[in-house]
Amino acid sequence: MDIERQIEFDKIKEMWMNLAVTQRAKEQIAGWSFCMDEAVLRKQLKDTTDSRELIDRLGTPPLQNLTEISDVITVVEKGDCLTPYQFERVESVLAVTGRLKNFLARGKSFHNSLSYYEENLDALEELRDEIERQIRGGAVDDYASGELRQIRSQIIRCEEEMKQKAEQLLRSNKECMADQYVTLRNGRVCLPVRKEYKWKIPGSVIDKSATGNTLFIEPVGVAAYSEQLQTLKICEEDEVYRILYTLTAMAADSLPAMRENIAMMEKLDFLFSKGKLSAQLHASEPALNTRRRILLKDARHPLMDSEINVPLQFEIGGDVRGIVITGPNTGGKTVAIKTVMLNCMMAQCGLHVTCGEADICMNSSYLCDIGDGQNIAENLSTFSAHIQNVLGVLREVNEESLVIMDELGSGTDPVEGMGIAIAILEELRKSGALFLVTTHYPEVKEYADQTQNIRNARMTFDKESLKPTYQMVLGEAGESCAFYIADRLGMPNEMLRVAMKAAYGEEKLCEYTFQKEDSALEKKRTGKISRRKESKDNAQFRTKFKLGDSVMVYPDKKIGIVCQPMNEKGILRVQLPDRKIWINHKRVKLHVAATELYPQDYDFSILFETVHDRKIRHDMQRKYTEEVINSEDS
């Protein structure tokens, strides 16, 4: 069973993961589970408390995602040269490392244990300074070396002289030019020369216009500068690679320290994420025990708004191993048991709890049965799924388990469900586990009241406002308040009397004080369904007129013979002396039945078909023919 989803711990994890920065910390949180080692768990809780203290005193720690730096390290390990962009990623991580060292160092002033992780971080200031000096704006800086600065100065000077030379030629040969500007084609400085003046401008044709009327010529004087420029750029590229390889070698020498930095920052990210969660939930450090005792004061469900959440006071342990919680629907019973288990699981995961004060025992397992487990795909009813979950819980439960069950014994016949609920409680009691269950069965309340190690509790309800107060009172059994709520909401007294008598007999009815005078249930006027008028069964009329019947047709009172029986619309066809007609059955009256006029199995086609049509039909039965019988005439 998915315990984390049922008690909503998966949502706590999601909230926790969103507070982590590095991918490794997020993955660690996703796979995190409760701790079974007391010494380790106490250390985890101490780390959470220390991280919360640093956050409260110094603010959010400087951390960043380390995915890209991991990729950079892989490149260095392969012996490849890093790009300026990758060096900027290295410099960014080293800057964060330096800020994190300073952040932790400040925590030493109040002796915070996490602050001493600062000694495991190396800011690699020499490497960072070199990267800052030589890499800027995603490229190698001009001042990365004297040689590079000199080469780039020469490139600028050469480009300027080349441009001036081209513009001088442009001005002195205006009549030969298609446009009055210098252009760049295929990386070469060219003049836009008209085709007919090609001979006046010595040089190389680099390109031409779409029409072919303009030639883009690199003049001979400009070409000399272009060759010089290409040589300078090759020198620039060589110097840039020399600088990058030198920096890459420095980064390679620092790989062990960088790996240790990354591992330490991922660990600190995980620890600080616990502190951030504690601050976000306004949580506090719980006390731990192994005496099978749980004490929660002012406990809150961590996913509910702390401004409107009513604090829960809860205690179990010692002679009390199980608590049966009763009370009205929407009274907070399910929220209460989830609050207890959530806070216990959070504590055992090394997290702070949403309680004013808490003393929580360690548990070897967390088991629960909550919600409607109906599964249509597996053909399981709510009750079947419920029993399957319960049996799974009973197979795993032991004296160090914490168990919660909601609506014990629900989903089936109340009498049988009550018996099953008591049997489950007895099995849980024998296991020695701590358990909380909710129920509406009065017999289960009586069982809890009379059984050793089990105690009743109720969720309080304000009968005036008809609202739950979400307060748990230990040692008292609650009632569902169903009759009282129904009374206040307007159910007639007579209906309530029937309900009480059926549920509890006359005795309960005599004790109850109705909140209003007797009155009938007020009915609201609603729309009515308009039904179509049912016509007489057409089948009756279809049997009324049969093929061959002699009928009288009104209003002319002509005698005819039925040649086609009535259809579903009440229309039949009658053969008159001179023609055939379609007519409604209401205008026809039986004159003489066919059974009185013709022998049995009489061939009526003799009456209703012409000799020509009968011959065609006969031919159709024997062979293929192209003749057609006109049904309208026949």
C-alpha positions as CSV (number, residue, x, y, z in Angstrom):
1,M,0.0,0.0,0.0
2,D,1.2,3.5,-0.8
3,I,1.3,5.0,2.7
4,E,2.9,8.2,1.7
5,R,0.1,9.0,-0.8
6,Q,-2.7,8.0,1.6
7,I,-1.5,10.2,4.4
8,E,-0.3,13.0,2.0
9,F,3.4,12.7,2.9
10,D,4.0,12.7,-0.9
11,K,2.8,16.3,-0.9
12,I,5.1,17.2,1.9
13,K,8.0,15.7,-0.1
14,E,7.0,17.7,-3.2
15,M,7.0,20.9,-1.1
16,W,10.4,19.8,0.3
17,M,11.9,19.1,-3.1
18,N,10.9,22.5,-4.4
19,L,13.0,24.1,-1.7
20,A,16.2,22.2,-2.8
21,V,18.4,23.8,-5.5
22,T,20.6,21.0,-6.8
23,Q,19.4,18.0,-8.8
24,R,21.2,15.6,-6.5
25,A,19.4,17.0,-3.4
26,K,16.0,16.7,-5.1
27,E,16.7,13.1,-6.0
28,Q,17.8,12.3,-2.4
29,I,14.5,13.9,-1.1
30,A,12.4,11.9,-3.6
31,G,13.9,8.6,-2.3
32,W,14.0,9.6,1.4
33,S,12.3,7.4,4.0
34,F,12.0,7.3,7.8
35,C,15.1,6.3,9.8
36,M,15.2,3.2,12.0
37,D,18.5,4.1,13.8
38,E,18.0,6.3,16.8
39,A,21.6,7.8,16.8
40,V,21.4,8.6,13.1
41,L,17.9,10.1,13.5
42,R,19.0,12.3,16.3
43,K,21.8,13.6,14.1
44,Q,19.4,14.2,11.3
45,L,17.1,16.3,13.5
46,K,20.1,18.2,14.9
47,D,21.1,19.1,11.3
48,T,17.6,20.3,10.6
49,T,17.6,22.5,13.7
50,D,21.1,23.9,12.9
51,S,20.1,24.7,9.3
52,R,16.9,26.4,10.5
53,E,19.0,28.4,13.0
54,L,21.4,29.6,10.2
55,I,18.5,30.5,7.9
56,D,16.7,32.4,10.7
57,R,19.9,34.3,11.7
58,L,21.7,34.8,8.4
59,G,19.0,34.4,5.7
60,T,18.9,32.0,2.7
61,P,22.2,30.3,2.0
62,P,23.9,31.0,-1.4
63,L,23.5,27.9,-3.4
64,Q,22.9,27.2,-7.1
65,N,22.1,24.4,-9.5
66,L,25.3,22.4,-10.3
67,T,24.2,20.5,-13.4
68,E,26.3,22.5,-15.8
69,I,29.5,22.4,-13.7
70,S,29.2,18.6,-13.7
71,D,29.2,18.6,-17.5
72,V,32.3,20.9,-17.5
73,I,34.1,18.5,-15.2
74,T,33.4,15.7,-17.6
75,V,34.9,17.7,-20.5
76,V,38.1,18.4,-18.5
77,E,38.4,14.7,-17.5
78,K,38.3,13.8,-21.3
79,G,41.2,16.2,-21.9
80,D,39.2,18.6,-24.1
81,C,39.6,22.4,-24.0
82,L,36.9,24.4,-22.2
83,T,35.1,27.2,-24.0
84,P,34.8,30.7,-22.5
85,Y,31.2,30.0,-21.7
86,Q,32.2,26.9,-19.7
87,F,34.8,28.9,-17.9
88,E,32.2,31.4,-16.9
89,R,30.2,28.5,-15.4
90,V,33.2,27.4,-13.4
91,E,33.8,31.0,-12.2
92,S,30.1,31.2,-11.2
93,V,30.3,28.1,-9.1
94,L,33.6,29.2,-7.5
95,A,32.0,32.5,-6.6
96,V,29.1,30.7,-5.0
97,T,31.5,28.5,-3.1
98,G,33.3,31.6,-1.8
99,R,30.0,33.2,-0.7
100,L,28.9,29.9,0.9
101,K,32.2,29.7,2.9
102,N,31.6,33.2,4.2
103,F,28.0,32.4,5.0
104,L,29.0,29.3,7.1
105,A,32.0,31.1,8.7
106,R,29.6,33.7,10.1
107,G,27.7,30.9,11.8
108,K,30.7,29.9,13.8
109,S,30.1,33.0,16.0
110,F,27.1,31.2,17.6
111,H,28.7,27.8,17.5
112,N,26.4,26.3,14.9
113,S,27.6,22.7,14.0
114,L,26.8,23.1,10.3
115,S,29.1,26.1,10.1
116,Y,32.2,23.9,10.4
117,Y,31.4,22.4,7.0
118,E,33.0,25.6,5.8
119,E,36.4,24.0,6.3
120,N,35.5,21.4,3.6
121,L,35.0,24.0,0.9
122,D,37.8,25.4,-1.2
123,A,37.0,28.6,-3.1
124,L,40.0,28.0,-5.5
125,E,40.6,31.8,-5.5
126,E,43.7,31.6,-7.8
127,L,41.7,29.8,-10.5
128,R,38.8,32.1,-10.1
129,D,41.0,35.2,-10.3
130,E,42.6,33.9,-13.5
131,I,39.2,33.2,-15.1
132,E,37.8,36.6,-14.1
133,R,40.9,38.3,-15.5
134,Q,41.1,36.4,-18.8
135,I,37.4,35.6,-19.6
136,R,34.8,38.3,-20.0
137,G,31.4,38.5,-21.9
138,G,31.6,34.9,-23.2
139,A,35.1,35.5,-24.8
140,V,38.8,35.7,-24.0
141,D,39.4,39.3,-22.9
142,D,41.8,41.6,-24.8
143,Y,44.0,41.9,-21.8
144,A,44.3,38.2,-21.1
145,S,47.9,38.5,-22.3
146,G,50.2,41.1,-23.7
147,E,50.6,39.2,-27.0
148,L,46.8,39.0,-27.5
149,R,46.4,42.7,-26.7
150,Q,49.1,43.6,-29.3
151,I,47.6,41.3,-32.0
152,R,44.1,42.7,-31.6
153,S,45.4,46.2,-31.7
154,Q,47.1,45.4,-35.0
155,I,43.9,43.8,-36.3
156,I,42.0,47.0,-35.5
157,R,44.6,49.2,-37.2
158,C,44.7,46.9,-40.3
159,E,40.9,46.9,-40.6
160,E,40.9,50.7,-40.4
161,E,43.6,51.2,-43.0
162,M,41.9,48.7,-45.3
163,K,38.6,50.6,-45.0
164,Q,40.3,53.9,-45.6
165,K,42.0,52.5,-48.8
166,A,38.7,51.2,-50.1
167,E,36.8,54.5,-49.4
168,Q,39.7,56.4,-51.2
169,L,39.2,54.3,-54.3
170,L,35.5,54.7,-54.1
171,R,35.7,58.5,-54.0
172,S,38.2,58.7,-56.8
173,N,36.2,56.5,-59.1
174,K,32.6,57.6,-58.4
175,E,31.6,57.4,-62.1
176,C,32.4,53.7,-62.1
177,M,30.4,52.8,-59.0
178,A,26.9,51.4,-58.8
179,D,26.6,52.7,-55.2
180,Q,28.5,55.1,-53.1
181,Y,29.5,52.8,-50.3
182,V,32.0,50.0,-49.5
183,T,30.5,46.6,-49.0
184,L,31.6,43.3,-47.5
185,R,31.2,40.1,-49.5
186,N,32.5,36.7,-48.5
187,G,34.5,38.3,-45.8
188,R,36.3,40.6,-48.3
189,V,36.0,44.5,-48.5
190,C,34.7,45.2,-52.0
191,L,33.6,48.1,-54.3
192,P,30.3,47.9,-56.2
193,V,31.6,48.5,-59.7
194,R,29.4,48.8,-62.8
195,K,30.0,45.9,-65.2
196,E,31.2,48.2,-68.1
197,Y,33.9,49.8,-65.8
198,K,35.4,46.5,-64.6
199,W,38.7,47.3,-66.5
200,K,39.2,50.6,-64.6
201,I,39.4,48.9,-61.1
202,P,42.1,46.3,-61.0
203,G,41.4,43.5,-58.5
204,S,39.5,40.3,-57.9
205,V,35.8,39.8,-58.6
206,I,34.4,38.4,-55.4
207,D,30.7,38.5,-56.3
208,K,28.1,40.0,-58.6
209,S,24.5,41.3,-58.3
210,A,21.4,39.3,-59.2
211,T,21.1,41.1,-62.6
212,G,24.9,40.8,-63.3
213,N,25.2,44.6,-63.9
214,T,27.2,45.2,-60.7
215,L,30.4,43.5,-59.9
216,F,31.8,43.4,-56.3
217,I,35.6,43.8,-56.7
218,E,38.3,43.6,-54.1
219,P,40.9,46.1,-55.3
220,V,44.5,45.1,-55.4
221,G,45.5,47.7,-52.8
222,V,42.9,46.4,-50.4
223,A,43.8,42.8,-51.0
224,A,47.2,43.4,-49.5
225,Y,45.7,44.5,-46.3
226,S,43.2,41.6,-46.4
227,E,46.1,39.1,-46.5
228,Q,47.8,40.8,-43.6
229,L,44.5,40.7,-41.7
230,Q,44.1,37.0,-42.2
231,T,47.6,36.4,-40.9
232,L,46.8,38.5,-37.8
233,K,43.6,36.6,-37.1
234,I,45.4,33.3,-37.3
235,C,47.8,34.6,-34.7
236,E,44.9,35.8,-32.6
237,E,43.2,32.4,-32.7
238,D,46.5,30.6,-31.7
239,E,46.9,33.0,-28.8
240,V,43.3,32.5,-27.6
241,Y,43.7,28.7,-27.7
242,R,47.0,29.0,-25.8
243,I,45.2,30.9,-23.1
244,L,42.2,28.6,-23.0
245,Y,44.4,25.5,-22.8
246,T,46.5,27.1,-20.0
247,L,43.3,27.8,-18.0
248,T,41.9,24.3,-18.7
249,A,45.2,22.9,-17.3
250,M,44.7,24.9,-14.2
251,A,41.1,23.7,-13.9
252,A,42.3,20.1,-14.4
253,D,44.7,20.5,-11.5
254,S,41.8,21.7,-9.4
255,L,39.4,18.9,-10.3
256,P,39.7,17.0,-6.9
257,A,38.8,20.2,-5.0
258,M,36.0,21.0,-7.4
259,R,34.5,17.5,-7.0
260,E,34.7,17.8,-3.2
261,N,33.1,21.3,-3.4
262,I,30.2,19.9,-5.5
263,A,29.6,17.0,-3.2
264,M,29.7,19.3,-0.1
265,M,27.3,21.8,-1.7
266,E,24.9,19.1,-2.6
267,K,25.0,17.8,0.9
268,L,24.5,21.3,2.3
269,D,21.7,21.9,-0.1
270,F,19.9,18.8,1.3
271,L,20.4,19.9,4.9
272,F,19.3,23.5,4.2
273,S,16.2,22.3,2.4
274,K,15.1,20.8,5.7
275,G,15.7,24.1,7.4
276,K,13.7,25.9,4.7
277,L,10.8,23.5,5.0
278,S,10.8,24.0,8.8
279,A,10.7,27.8,8.3
280,Q,8.0,27.6,5.7
281,L,5.8,25.4,7.9
282,H,6.6,27.3,11.1
283,A,7.7,23.9,12.5
284,S,9.7,23.0,15.6
285,E,12.1,20.2,16.6
286,P,10.4,17.2,18.3
287,A,11.7,15.2,21.2
288,L,12.4,11.5,20.5
289,N,11.7,8.5,22.6
290,T,11.6,4.7,22.3
291,R,9.1,4.2,25.1
292,R,6.1,3.9,22.6
293,R,4.7,7.3,23.6
294,I,3.3,10.1,21.5
295,L,2.6,13.5,22.9
296,L,1.5,16.3,20.6
297,K,0.6,19.8,21.8
298,D,-1.0,22.3,19.4
299,A,-0.4,20.0,16.5
300,R,-1.4,21.1,13.0
301,H,-1.8,19.3,9.7
302,P,1.2,20.6,7.8
303,L,-0.8,21.1,4.5
304,M,-3.5,23.2,6.1
305,D,-3.5,27.0,6.6
306,S,-2.0,27.6,10.0
307,E,-4.2,30.7,10.3
308,I,-7.5,28.7,10.3
309,N,-6.3,25.3,11.5
310,V,-7.5,24.4,15.0
311,P,-4.6,23.0,17.0
312,L,-4.9,19.3,18.1
313,Q,-4.0,18.1,21.6
314,F,-3.1,14.4,21.5
315,E,-1.5,11.7,23.7
316,I,-1.1,8.0,23.4
317,G,1.2,5.5,25.1
318,G,1.7,3.7,28.4
319,D,-1.4,1.8,29.3
320,V,-3.3,3.3,26.3
321,R,-2.3,1.6,23.0
322,G,-5.3,2.4,20.9
323,I,-7.8,5.3,20.5
324,V,-11.2,5.0,19.0
325,I,-12.3,8.5,17.7
326,T,-16.0,9.2,17.2
327,G,-18.0,12.4,16.3
328,P,-20.1,14.0,13.5
329,N,-19.3,13.8,9.8
330,T,-16.9,16.6,8.7
331,G,-15.9,16.9,12.3
332,G,-12.2,16.5,11.6
333,K,-11.7,12.8,12.6
334,T,-9.8,11.9,9.4
335,V,-7.7,15.1,9.5
336,A,-6.9,14.3,13.2
337,I,-5.5,10.8,12.5
338,K,-3.6,12.1,9.5
339,T,-2.1,14.9,11.5
340,V,-0.8,12.4,14.1
341,M,0.8,10.1,11.6
342,L,2.1,12.9,9.3
343,N,3.9,14.5,12.2
344,C,5.3,11.2,13.5
345,M,6.6,10.3,10.0
346,M,8.1,13.8,9.5
347,A,9.9,13.5,12.8
348,Q,11.3,10.0,11.9
349,C,12.5,11.4,8.5
350,G,14.6,14.0,10.4
351,L,12.2,16.9,9.8
352,H,10.7,19.3,12.2
353,V,7.0,18.9,13.1
354,T,4.1,21.3,12.9
355,C,3.5,21.2,16.7
356,G,4.0,23.6,19.5
357,E,5.6,20.8,21.4
358,A,6.0,17.1,20.5
359,D,7.5,14.0,22.0
360,I,7.4,11.2,19.4
361,C,8.4,7.6,19.5
362,M,10.2,5.8,16.7
363,N,8.1,3.3,14.7
364,S,9.2,0.3,12.7
365,S,6.3,0.7,10.3
366,Y,3.5,3.1,9.4
367,L,0.3,1.4,8.3
368,C,-3.0,2.8,7.4
369,D,-6.4,2.3,5.7
370,I,-7.9,5.6,4.6
371,G,-10.4,6.6,2.0
372,D,-12.6,4.9,-0.6
373,G,-10.6,2.1,-2.1
374,Q,-13.1,1.2,-4.8
375,N,-11.4,-0.2,-7.8
376,I,-13.6,-0.6,-10.9
377,A,-10.7,-2.1,-13.0
378,E,-10.2,-4.9,-10.5
379,N,-13.9,-5.3,-9.8
380,L,-13.4,-4.4,-6.1
381,S,-16.2,-2.8,-4.1
382,T,-15.4,-0.3,-1.4
383,F,-15.8,-2.9,1.3
384,S,-13.7,-5.5,-0.6
385,A,-10.8,-3.0,-1.1
386,H,-11.2,-1.9,2.6
387,I,-10.9,-5.5,3.9
388,Q,-7.9,-6.2,1.6
389,N,-6.1,-3.1,3.0
390,V,-7.0,-4.1,6.6
391,L,-5.7,-7.6,6.1
392,G,-2.5,-6.2,4.6
393,V,-2.1,-4.0,7.7
394,L,-2.8,-6.9,10.1
395,R,-0.2,-9.1,8.3
396,E,2.5,-6.4,8.8
397,V,1.6,-4.9,12.2
398,N,3.8,-5.5,15.3
399,E,4.4,-3.9,18.7
400,E,6.5,-1.1,17.2
401,S,4.0,-0.1,14.4
402,L,1.8,3.0,14.2
403,V,-1.6,2.2,12.6
404,I,-4.4,4.5,11.6
405,M,-7.8,3.4,10.1
406,D,-10.6,5.5,8.9
407,E,-14.3,4.5,9.1
408,L,-13.6,1.1,10.6
409,G,-16.0,-1.6,9.3
410,S,-17.8,0.7,6.9
411,G,-19.1,-0.2,3.5
412,T,-21.3,-3.2,4.4
413,D,-24.3,-4.2,6.6
414,P,-24.0,-2.2,9.8
415,V,-24.4,-5.2,12.1
416,E,-21.8,-7.2,10.3
417,G,-19.6,-4.2,9.8
418,M,-19.7,-3.5,13.6
419,G,-18.6,-7.1,14.3
420,I,-15.7,-6.9,11.8
421,A,-14.7,-3.5,13.4
422,I,-14.5,-5.0,16.8
423,A,-12.6,-8.1,15.5
424,I,-10.0,-5.8,13.8
425,L,-9.6,-3.7,17.0
426,E,-9.0,-6.9,19.1
427,E,-6.3,-8.0,16.6
428,L,-4.6,-4.6,16.8
429,R,-4.8,-4.7,20.6
430,K,-3.1,-8.1,20.7
431,S,-0.3,-6.9,18.4
432,G,0.8,-4.3,20.9
433,A,0.9,-1.5,18.2
434,L,-0.2,2.0,18.7
435,F,-3.3,2.6,16.7
436,L,-6.0,5.3,16.0
437,V,-9.3,4.4,14.4
438,T,-12.4,6.4,13.5
439,T,-16.0,4.9,13.6
440,H,-19.7,5.7,14.0
441,Y,-20.7,2.4,15.5
442,P,-22.0,2.8,19.1
443,E,-21.1,-0.9,19.9
444,V,-17.5,-0.1,19.0
445,K,-17.6,2.9,21.4
446,E,-18.8,0.5,24.2
447,Y,-16.1,-2.0,23.3
448,A,-13.4,0.7,23.6
449,D,-14.9,1.8,26.9
450,Q,-14.8,-1.7,28.4
451,T,-11.5,-3.0,26.9
452,Q,-8.1,-2.6,28.5
453,N,-5.5,-0.6,26.6
454,I,-8.1,1.1,24.4
455,R,-9.6,4.6,25.0
456,N,-12.4,6.5,23.5
457,A,-12.0,10.1,22.1
458,R,-14.5,12.4,20.4
459,M,-14.4,15.4,18.1
460,T,-16.4,18.2,19.5
461,F,-19.3,19.9,17.6
462,D,-21.0,23.2,18.1
463,K,-24.8,22.5,18.1
464,E,-25.7,26.1,17.7
465,S,-23.7,26.9,14.6
466,L,-23.9,23.3,13.3
467,K,-20.2,23.4,12.7
468,P,-17.4,21.2,14.0
469,T,-14.8,22.8,16.3
470,Y,-12.1,20.2,15.3
471,Q,-11.1,19.7,19.0
472,M,-10.4,16.2,20.2
473,V,-11.5,15.3,23.7
474,L,-9.7,12.1,25.0
475,G,-11.6,9.8,27.3
476,E,-15.1,10.5,26.0
477,A,-17.2,8.9,23.3
478,G,-18.8,11.2,20.7
479,E,-22.0,11.0,18.8
480,S,-22.7,11.5,15.1
481,C,-25.3,14.3,15.9
482,A,-27.1,13.2,12.7
483,F,-30.6,13.6,14.2
484,Y,-29.7,17.0,15.7
485,I,-28.2,18.3,12.5
486,A,-31.2,17.0,10.4
487,D,-33.6,18.7,13.0
488,R,-31.8,22.0,12.8
489,L,-31.7,21.9,9.0
490,G,-35.5,21.4,8.7
491,M,-36.3,17.7,8.6
492,P,-39.9,17.3,9.8
493,N,-40.5,16.0,13.3
494,E,-42.5,13.0,12.0
495,M,-39.6,11.9,9.9
496,L,-37.2,12.3,12.8
497,R,-39.5,10.2,15.0
498,V,-39.5,7.4,12.4
499,A,-35.7,7.6,12.2
500,M,-35.1,7.5,16.0
501,K,-37.6,4.7,16.6
502,A,-35.9,2.6,13.8
503,A,-32.5,3.4,15.2
504,Y,-32.8,3.3,18.9
505,G,-36.5,2.5,19.8
506,E,-39.0,4.4,21.9
507,E,-36.6,5.2,24.7
508,K,-34.4,7.5,22.6
509,L,-37.5,9.2,21.2
510,C,-38.8,10.1,24.6
511,E,-35.4,11.6,25.6
512,Y,-35.1,13.9,22.5
513,T,-36.3,17.5,22.6
514,F,-37.3,18.7,19.1
515,Q,-36.0,22.1,18.0
516,K,-39.2,23.1,16.2
517,E,-43.0,22.6,16.1
518,D,-44.5,19.8,14.1
519,S,-44.9,20.6,10.4
520,A,-45.2,18.7,7.1
521,L,-42.3,18.7,4.6
522,E,-42.9,21.7,2.4
523,K,-43.1,20.6,-1.2
524,K,-41.7,22.8,-3.9
525,R,-43.6,23.3,-7.2
526,T,-41.7,21.8,-10.0
527,G,-42.3,21.3,-13.7
528,K,-44.2,18.3,-15.0
529,I,-43.4,15.9,-17.8
530,S,-45.6,16.4,-20.8
531,R,-46.4,12.9,-22.2
532,R,-47.6,12.3,-25.7
533,K,-51.1,10.9,-26.1
534,E,-51.0,7.2,-26.6
535,S,-52.7,6.2,-29.9
536,K,-54.5,2.9,-30.2
537,D,-52.3,0.0,-31.0
538,N,-51.7,0.1,-34.7
539,A,-51.2,-3.7,-34.7
540,Q,-54.9,-4.0,-33.8
541,F,-55.9,-2.1,-37.0
542,R,-53.4,-3.9,-39.1
543,T,-55.3,-7.1,-38.3
544,K,-58.6,-5.4,-38.8
545,F,-58.1,-5.1,-42.6
546,K,-56.6,-8.0,-44.4
547,L,-55.6,-8.5,-48.0
548,G,-58.7,-9.3,-50.1
549,D,-61.2,-7.8,-47.6
550,S,-64.2,-6.1,-49.3
551,V,-64.5,-2.6,-47.8
552,M,-66.7,0.5,-48.1
553,V,-64.9,3.8,-48.7
554,Y,-66.4,6.9,-47.2
555,P,-67.8,9.5,-47.8
556,D,-68.6,8.2,-51.3
557,K,-69.6,4.8,-50.0
558,K,-67.8,3.0,-52.8
559,I,-67.0,-0.7,-52.5
560,G,-63.4,-1.7,-53.0
561,I,-60.9,-4.5,-52.1
562,V,-57.9,-4.2,-49.8
563,C,-54.8,-4.7,-52.0
564,Q,-52.2,-3.6,-49.4
565,P,-52.8,-4.0,-45.6
566,M,-52.4,-0.9,-43.3
567,N,-49.0,0.4,-42.5
568,E,-47.7,1.8,-39.1
569,K,-49.2,5.2,-40.0
570,G,-52.7,3.7,-40.3
571,I,-52.8,4.0,-44.2
572,L,-54.0,1.1,-46.4
573,R,-54.4,0.7,-50.2
574,V,-57.8,-0.1,-51.7
575,Q,-58.6,-1.3,-55.3
576,L,-61.6,0.6,-56.6
577,P,-63.3,-0.4,-59.9
578,D,-61.3,2.3,-61.8
579,R,-58.1,2.9,-59.8
580,K,-56.1,2.1,-56.6
581,I,-56.0,4.6,-53.8
582,W,-54.2,5.2,-50.5
583,I,-56.6,6.0,-47.7
584,N,-56.6,6.4,-43.9
585,H,-58.2,3.4,-42.0
586,K,-60.7,5.8,-40.3
587,R,-62.4,6.3,-43.7
588,V,-62.8,2.6,-44.4
589,K,-65.4,0.1,-43.0
590,L,-65.2,-3.7,-43.4
591,H,-67.9,-4.9,-45.8
592,V,-67.2,-8.6,-46.4
593,A,-64.1,-10.4,-45.0
594,A,-61.8,-12.0,-47.5
595,T,-62.2,-15.4,-45.7
596,E,-65.9,-15.3,-46.8
597,L,-65.1,-14.3,-50.4
598,Y,-62.1,-16.4,-51.4
599,P,-60.8,-19.9,-50.6
600,Q,-57.7,-20.4,-48.4
601,D,-54.3,-19.7,-50.1
602,Y,-56.1,-17.8,-52.9
603,D,-53.7,-16.0,-55.3
604,F,-54.7,-12.4,-55.0
605,S,-52.3,-11.3,-57.8
606,I,-55.1,-12.4,-60.2
607,L,-57.2,-9.5,-58.8
608,F,-54.6,-6.8,-58.4
609,E,-52.1,-7.4,-61.3
610,T,-52.6,-7.1,-65.0
611,V,-51.9,-10.0,-67.3
612,H,-48.8,-8.2,-68.6
613,D,-47.4,-7.7,-65.1
614,R,-48.1,-11.3,-64.1
615,K,-46.3,-12.5,-67.1
616,I,-43.3,-10.3,-66.3
617,R,-43.3,-11.6,-62.7
618,H,-43.4,-15.2,-64.0
619,D,-40.4,-14.5,-66.2
620,M,-38.5,-13.0,-63.4
621,Q,-38.9,-16.2,-61.4
622,R,-37.4,-18.3,-64.2
623,K,-34.7,-16.1,-65.8
624,Y,-33.1,-12.7,-66.1
625,T,-35.3,-10.0,-67.8
626,E,-35.0,-6.3,-68.4
627,E,-38.8,-5.8,-68.0
628,V,-39.9,-3.7,-65.0
629,I,-43.2,-4.0,-62.9
630,N,-44.5,-0.6,-61.9
631,S,-45.6,-1.0,-58.3
632,E,-47.7,2.2,-58.5
633,D,-49.9,0.7,-61.2
634,S,-50.0,-2.9,-60.0
